[in-house]
Amino acid sequence: LNPQPENAGDGPLLVLIDGTWADAADWERRFERIGAALDEASQGGRETAIVSLTDLPPDGLLPFRAASGWAALLPGLQPRAWAPDGEAVEGWTANLEGNFDTLWFSDGLAHSWRDAALKALQARGNVTVFETAAPVMALRPARFEDGNIMLDAVRSRTGSPALVIVAAHGLDPAGTPRQLASADLAFSPGDALASLELSLPAQLRNRVTRFEIDGVRSAGAVSLTDDRLQRREIAIISARDEREGLRLLSPAHYLEQALEPNADLIDGSIDDIVLANPDVIILADVVSLAGPEPEVLGDWVESGGLLLRFAGPRLAASDLAREAEDRLMPVRLRAGGRTVGGAMSWGEPKKLRAFSPDSPFFGLPVPEDVTVSSQVMAQPDPTLAERTIATLADGTPLVTRKRLGAGQVVLFHVTANADWSTLPLSGLFVAMLERLSVSTRLSELSADDLAGTIWTPDLVLSAFGIVEDAGILPGVAGVRIVEERSGPDLPPGLYAGEDRRIALNVATADTELSAYAWPAGVPVEGFQVVKATALKGLLLSLALLALMADVLATLWLSGRLTSASGVAAALPILAVLILGTPGAEAQSDADIDRILTAASEVTLGYVVTGDPSLDRVSEAGMRGLSAILYRRTSVEPAEPAAVDLEADELSVYPFLYWPITPDQPRPSSAAYARLNRYLRGGG
């Protein structure tokens, strides 16, 4: 008895799957419906091809084969964490040949390529669409505004209110992944966008690694966080002149203006600052450090800190790093400094040279109006070239750096104010601080910000919203992260640079979702599968009853039923009719005996896979393990048992061995529930 309406047709059948992250939320239902479509095609003897638009066939042809031949390949069919390449889809569908019907399992979103693909498929045969009526949801990247975290969620369908929970996940102080916070996000009936303002303490905010919509299992419902959400703690130490009217001339003023919008500034003595363990310590024209402060600061740098120094009149007039290299200076300095512009100097102020490929500033555009009129000079040294990361047009070092343990010391050979250079007045100044991971700008990064940089995938996001290790994926150019969408060679995830990480999420800051409106002539169905009711047992029983009635009637009409021999012949027939077949009873008794044996003794079980050779190996392995237990412990196991996840009781087995193979059929929902109960019970 099959209440599921059958799709008419007897020719080839194409099962087309969008295969995007939007499919992942209800992938199990899609999977069951695809299985039902294959069963129906197998009964009708239809050749079938299964194609995912996120993984198109390399040769562009349709892989038609018997529908039953796809059963073993279905478990390997998975959605991807990106959308299909529109040009590739349009080109592939336009080049299809022959006549076939299509069952299109859509993610429900309005993609730009869908109209052209639908038109091409309708030219080949009937098209039936399967998609869910539930809205697709996505979470835009988190941003920081006015001290709070702002989160925007979008959905593809409106018309009814919706309330979802957004959870913040991260590591607790012990390094254990936990849910750190959660809040409700409400959609109004007619709105496709809902916003949430989340207030978290700085220490808790810096531990957040991702936000996700609770209960929605897809990559679009996950927003990974990176350094842009974590405000840096920066200490600025400057020889300030606090006299009235000179505040704007203080080196600290320019640094504060550049860093304060995106960082938490702290002050205090060197000892107090080091105990607070900031991300960066800036010394603006500071020469003298008292007592043990140089050693304390050096140890902090070696443990991973960034010490950023700026030159000035005091540094130029001092003897610091003249005769020998100082631990807290990247290079040795010449005495007196250099003046390259003004009435008492030769020549014009110097411009900056384009940054070299091995510089952290490589790719940043150098404005024409940035000039340097004075600077401190570095002493020539065999290591000077490798420590120079920015130079003037004449090759003079402008910014130098050296590694010190796990940290680094960086020196700008100009002041942090506009006395010696126009650099602090330009946007390049903030961009250079950004590249040094001093300033963490919370706005969207531009191609210029990441030009010339290479980023290595650290963590990637699966279509189901699971964060996984990236493995050995190759590095990608920084410009691609900004300008291109995610795809097979640019999966969503976290990308690591020299000193920081950038998150590439499925949804961007301007992502909008809308449902696709299918034309009136295209039938659209859901994923509900009504299982067929097997009538074989009932019909065979009725046939058996009819046969028994015919035998008894024949005996009665022939007069044999009244004789002793006739009665003796009829008794077995009546016994079968009343008691049923002895084989079925014996089978039931055997199952009960097997369960009782396994419950009363230690029995190791192995899950049958359907592969006879693999099952023999499993049985042999369990026999060997049972023998080792018998010889080396007080346990005396019974014979190993073959276990069927779909039918057997699992709780009687203390141990189950289950070899997983690529072509193994996926267990049913009931089998998964049975396995979960088994594990919760201690199995």
N, C-alpha and C positions, 0 to 999 in steps of 0.2 A: 504494500500500500504506500504509494509515493505521492504525498500532497504537494511536492515541489513542482512548479510548472516547468516543463521541459522546453528548452530552446529548439525551435524547429530548425531543420537543416541537416544535410547529410554530406556536405563537402568539407574541405579543410577548415580548421578552426584556429584562430590566433588568440591566445590569451595575453593581453597587453597590460603591463603593470607600470604605473608611474615610477614606483620604487624610490620615492623621496622620503625625507625625514617626516613629512606630514602623514605618510602611510604608517609610521611606526606605532602611533598611539593605539590603533586597533588592528595591528598586524595579525594577531591570532585569528580574528574573525575573517580577515581577508584570506588567510591561509586555508581556513576550513572551507570557505566558499570556492576557492580555486580547486581544492581537492574534490569538492562535489561536482564542479564543472568538468574535471577530468574524468570522474567516474561516469558521468552522463555521456561524455564524448566517447569513452571506451565502450559503453553499451551500444552506442550508435555506430561504432566502427569508424569514427572520424579521425583522420590524421590531425595532430595538434602541434602547435608551436607555442612556447612560452618565452616572452621577451620582456625585459625590464628596460625602460627608457633611460635609466641611469647607468646601464651596462649593455649598450647596444651590441649586436653581433659584429665581430670584426670585419667579416666579409660582406656585410649588408644583406645577407640572404636570410630567409626564414627557415629555422631548423625544424621542419615538419618531421614528425615521427608518430608511431602509435601512441595513443594517449596513455596506455599503461606503462610505457617506457619512461614517462616523466616522474613516476611515483618515487623512485629512488633519488631523483635529483632535487625534489622539492625542499628537503631540509636545508640545502645549501642556498636557497633563494632568500636573500635578505635585502631590506631597504638600505639606502645610502643616506649619509648626512648632508646631502646637497641636492639641488634641483638639476634636472637634465639640461644638457647643452641645447639651447633652442635651435641653433643653426643645424646641429647634427641631427636632431629629431626631424626637422622639416626636410632635410636632405634625404634621410633614410626612408621616411614614409613616401616621399615623392617618387622614389626609385623602386618601390615595391611592384611586383608583377603577379599576375594570376588572380584568380577569384577565390575569396575566402571570407568567412564571417569573423567578426571580432568581438570578444568580450573584453571590455576596457575597464580595468580596475583603477579608478581615478582617485587622486588625493583630494579632489574637490576644489583645488585652488585655480584661480584664473591666470594661467601662464600665457605669455604672448604667442607661443607657438601652437597652442591647442587648436585654434581655428583651422590652420593649414593642415595639421595632422588629421583632424576629424574629416575634413573634406577629402583628403587622399584615401583614408580608410573606407569611407562611404562609397568611393568609386570602385572598391574591390568587393563589397558585399555588405551585409547587414551589420550594424554596430549596436551593441547593447552595453550600457554603462552601469558599473557598480560603484557606489560611493556612499559614505555615511552622511546622515543628515545633521550630525553634530558639528559644531564649529571647530575649525582648526585654530589653535592658539599659539602665540609666540611671545617671547620675552625679549625686549630690546636691551642693549647693554646698559648697565647701571652707570649713573653719572652722579657727580657730587655738586650740590648746590646749597649755598647758605648753611653749611655745616651738616646737611642731611643727605642721605642717599636717595636719589630719585629713580624710580623704576616705572617703565611703561610696558603694558601688555596690549597686544592687538589680537583681534579675532576675525574670522572670515565671514561669520554670519551674525546678524543683529536681529532685533525684534523681541527679545526677551531678556530680562535681567539675569545676571550671572554673578556668582560670588566664588572666587578661587582663593587659595592660600598660597602665598609666595614665601618660600623658606630660604634662609641663608645658611649655607653649609661651609664648614671650614675645619681647622684643626684646633683642638683645645690645647692648653699649655703643655699637656703630656704628649702631644703629637697625634692624638687619636681623632679620626674624622667624626664630627658630630654636627647636628643641627644647632646652630648658634642662635637663631632668632627666626620668627615667623610673623606674618601680618596678613590681614585680609585685603583683598583687592576686588573692588566691585565694579561691574559693568552696568551702566544704565541700559534700559531696553533698546534705545536706538543708537547706542554708541559702539563703535568698533575699537575704541581706544580707552583704556583705563589707566590711571596713574596712582602711584603709591609713594608716599614719603616716609622713609624709614630712618629713625634716629638711633644711631649706635655709638657707644663710646669709641674713642680712637683706637684703643688696644683691641677691642672686639672687631671693629671694622677692618683693621689690618690683617685679621686672621681669616676673613671671608675669602673663599676660593671660588664660589659659584652661588648664583641664585637660581631657583627653579620653581616652576608652578607645580605644586604638590598634586600628585595623582595623574599627571599628564606625562606619559612615557614617550618623549620625543626630544630630538636635539634642539628643536625650535623653542621648547619650553625651558631650556637651560641657558643661562647667561654666565659665561666664565668671566672672572675678574682678573685684572692685571695690575701693574704698578700705577696705572692712572687713577685707581680708586684709593690707593694707599698714600695718604699725605706724608711726605717726608718730615722727619724731625731734624732741623738744621740749627746749629749754633753759630752765631756770628760774633766774632771777637775783633774789635777794632780799636785803634788808638783815636778815640773820638775827641773832637773839640766841641764841647757843648755850649760854647758861648752863643748868645742870642744872635741870630742872623747868619751863623755859619753852619746851621744844621744841614742845609741843602748841599753843602760842600763835603759833608762827611762821607767817606767811602761806604760806610754801613747803610746810608740812606738808599743808594742805588740798588744794593743787594736786597734790602728789605722790600723795596718796591717791586723787584723782579720775582721775589720768592714768596712773599706773604700771601698772595691769592691762592697758592697751591701747596703751601707747606706750613708746618707748625714750627715757629721760631722760638728758640729757647735761649736763655742767657744765664750767666753765673760765672763762677770761677772754673778754671780748667778741671780741677778735681771733681767739682759737682757735675760739670757737663759730661765728663767721661763716665761717671757713675750712671748718668741718665742714658748712656749708650745711644746717642743720636746717629742718624744715617750719615751726616756730613758735618764736619767742623770747618768753618771758614776763618782764616786769619787775614785780615785786611791791613796790610802795612804794619804788621806786628813783628817785632824783632826779638825782644827780650822776653824770655819765659823764666819764671822764678823757681829756684830750688829744684825739686824733683819733677816739675811740670814737663820738661822735654822728654824725660824717660816715660812718664805716664802716658803722654800723648803718642809717643812712638810705639808703645805696647798696644795702644788702642788701634793704631793704624795697622799694625801687623796682624791683629785679630780680625781684620776685614773692613776697617773704617776708611773713609775717604777724607783726606786733609786737602783742602783747597786754599791756596795762598795767593794773595795779590801783592804786587810790589807797591812802592811809594817812596817818598823822600826819605823816610827813616831807614828803609831797607837799602836804598841806594847809598846812604851815608854811613852805613854800618860796615863792620868787618865780617858779617855772617857769611859763611861758606866761601871765604876768600882763598885761604891757603889750602884747606882740605874740605872734602865733601861733607856736608852736614846731613845727619840722619833724616831730618825733617825738611830737607830741600832736595829737589830732583837733580839740580846741577850746581856746579860752582859758579860764582858770580864775579864779574870784574868790578873794580871800585869806581864809584862816581856816577855810573849810568850813562845814558846817551840821549842827546837832544838832536832831533832831526828836522825841527821846524821852528820858526820864530826869528826875531830880529838878531839874536846872538848866535845863530847857527847857520850852517851851509845847507842848501837844498830845501825841498818842500817836504811836508809831512808824508810819511810812507803809507801806502795802501797795503792791503793784505793779499797774499798769494793764494791761489786756489788750493784747497786742502788735498793732500796726497791720499792715495787709496788705502794706505795703512794707518791713516789718522781716524780717530773716532768721529771727527767732524766731516769726513768725506761725504760729498754730495750736497752739503749745505751751500746755498748760493752766497757769494761774497758781495755785499752792496758796495757800490762805487764810492759812497760818501763816508765809509768807515776808514778813518786814517789814524795814524799813530805819530805823535810829535815827540814823545819821550818814552824811555824804557830802561830797564836794567838789562845789562848784557851778560850773556853766558860765556864762561871761559871755554875756549876750545878744548875738546876732550874726545878720546876715541869713542865714547858712548854717547856723545851729544846728539849725533844724527838719529840714533834709534830712540832717544828720549824726546825728540822734538815732534810735536803733534800739530803745530801751527806756526807759520813763518810770515814775515813781511815780504814785500815784493822783492827786496834785495837779498832774501835768503836768511835774514837775521831771525833767530828763534823768538817767537812771540808767546807760545805756550809750551811748556815742557812737563814731562811726567816720568815718574819712575815707580816701579813696583816695590812694595815693602811688605814682605810676608804675604798675607792674603789681601792686603789693602793697597792703597796707592796714594802718592803725594803728587799734586798738580800745582804748578806755579804759572799764573798769568804775569808776564813781565811788564805789565802796565798796572795802573791804579784801577780800583773798583769804581772810582768816580770819573768825571769827565776832564780831570786835570791833564792827563797825559794822552788821552785817546777819546775818540767819539764812539768807541765800541760799546761802552755801557749805555749809550743812548739809543742803540739800534736793536731791532728784533733779533739780530744774529747773536747778541749777547745771551738772550734767554734760550735760543736754540742750542747754543754751545753748552750752557748749563744743563739743558735737557739731555744732550748726548752724554754728558758726564753723570747722568742720573742724579743731578742735584735738584733741578726743578722737575716736578712731575705734573705736566700740564694735563688737565682733565678734559680738554676739548678733543674733538676728533683729530687724529694725526693726519697730516697731509703727505703727499708724495715727496715734497721737498724735505720734510723732516726725516724720512727714511731712505732717501736716495743714497745709493752706494753702500748700503748695509746688507748683510746676509743674516738671516734668522733661521735657526734650527728648530724643527718641531720637537717639542718636549712632551706634551700630552695632546691626544686627539680625542674628539667627541664622536661617539657612534651615533647612528640614526636613532637609537633608543634613549639617547641622553646619558650614556654611560661614559665616564672619563677613563680613557685607557692610555697605556704607555705608547709613545709614538714609534718605538723600535728604532729601525735604521733608516727612516725616511730622510731623503736629502734635504739640505737647506734651501731656502727660497729667498729671492730678492725682496728687500723691504717694501719696494714700490708695489709689488704684486699684492701684498697684504692689504694695502690701502685701496688700490685701484681695481682689483679683480675680485670676483665672488668665489666662494669656496667650490672645490671640485675634486676630482680624483687625485690630482697632483698638488692640491692646496686644501687639505681637509680642515674643517673647523677645529680649533684647539688652541693651545698655548705655544707660542713661538719664543724661543730664548735667544737673546742677543748677548753682547759681551757682559753687560751689567744689569740687564733688566729683561722683562718678558712682556709680550704683547698678546692679547687675546683676540682671536678671530672667531666671532660667533656666527651662527646661522642667520640671526636677525641683526640688522644694522640699526643705526639711530633713526633712519627714515623708512624702515620697513613697514609696509601696509599689506594686509591680507584681504582678499575678496574672493567670494565663491564664484565659480564659473557657471554661467547660465547656459545650459545645454539647449540646443534647438528643439522645437516642439516635436519633431519627428523622431527624436532619439529616445528610446526607452531607458529610464533610469531606475535601477533596483537597489535594494539594500544588500547586506551581507547575511541576512538570516538564512540559516539552513535548517529545514525541517527534516529530521532523519526519517528514512523510510521504515515502515513497520514490516518485519518479516512475517509472511503468512504461510511459509513452507510447513512449519510444524503443525499448524492448525489444519491445513488442507490435507496433509498426509494422515493425520489422525482421523479426519472425516472419511478419507478414502479407506482407511483400515477398518473403520466401523462399518462402512458400506460393504466391504468384502466379508467381514464376519457375519453381517446380517444375511448376505447372499448364501454363505456356506450353511448357516443354520436353516434358512428357508429351504435350501436344496435337500438337506438331511430330513427335514420335516415332511416335504412333499414326497420324498422317496420312501417314507415310512421307516427310515433307519434311526431316527432320533428316539423312537420308543424302545428300541432294542438295547441290550446291555452294551454291545460293541459300539453302537452309535453314541450312547452316553459317554463311554470312555473316550471316544474320538472328540466329542464336543468339550469335555472338561478342560483340556489344554487351551482350547480357543477361548473359553470363558476366562481362564486364568490370565491369559495375555490381555484380554479386553479389560479386565478389572484391575489387574496389578500393574500393567504396563510392561515394557520390554525389560528382561533381566539385565541386559547389557548396561542400560542407563543407570539402574540401581547399583550395579557393581562399580560403575565409574564413580558415582557419587560416594560410595563407601570408600573407594580407593583414595579419593581426594581428602575425605575426612581422616582416614588413617594416616595419610602423608602429613597433614597439618598437626595431628596429635603427636606423631613421631618427632617432627621438627620442634614442637613446643616442649616435649619432655626431655630432649637431648640437645646438645650443642650441635647445630647443623649450619654449615656454611653454604650460602646460596650464591648462585651466579645467574645473572639476567640473560635470558635467551635473546639473541639478536636476529635470528632468522638465517644466519650464515652458519651452515653445519660445521665447516672447518674451524671457524672461530669459536663456536660453542664447545667443540671437542677440546680445544686448547684451554678454554675457561674451566671445563670440568677437570681436566688433568691438573691445572694449576691449583684448584681447590682441593683435589685429592692429595697433592703434594703438601699443601699447607696443613691439611688435616693430619697427615702423617708426621710432619715436624712437630705439631702441637702434641700429638700422642707420645712422641719419643722424648720431648724436652720439657713438657709441663705435665700437670696433673689432669689436664683436659683430655677427654676421650670423645672426639667428635664422631657423629654419625656420618653416613655417606652424604656427600654434597648433593644439593637439590637444585634442579633447574627451576627458575622462577619466571613466571609471566607477569610483568607489571600490570597488565590490563585485567587479570583475573585472580591472581593468587593473593592470599593474605600475607603481608610482609612482616607483621609484628613478631612472628615466631622465629625470625632469622636474626641472630645478633650481628651478622656481617653479610653484606651483599657486594659482590664483585660485578661491575658493569662496564664492559669494554665498549667505547663509543666509536662508531664507524661513520664515515661521511655519508654513506648511502642508507643508513639505518632509518627506518620510519620514525617520525616524531611521535612520542607517546601522546595519548589523549589527555584532556583536561582531568578526567577522573584518575588516570594513572599518576599525573603530577600531584594531584591532591593526596593520593595514597602515599606517594613518596614523601611528601611534606609531613604527613602524620607520622610516618616511620622515623624520619629524622628528629622530629620534635619528641618522639618517644624514646630517643636514645640510640637509635640504630646508626 
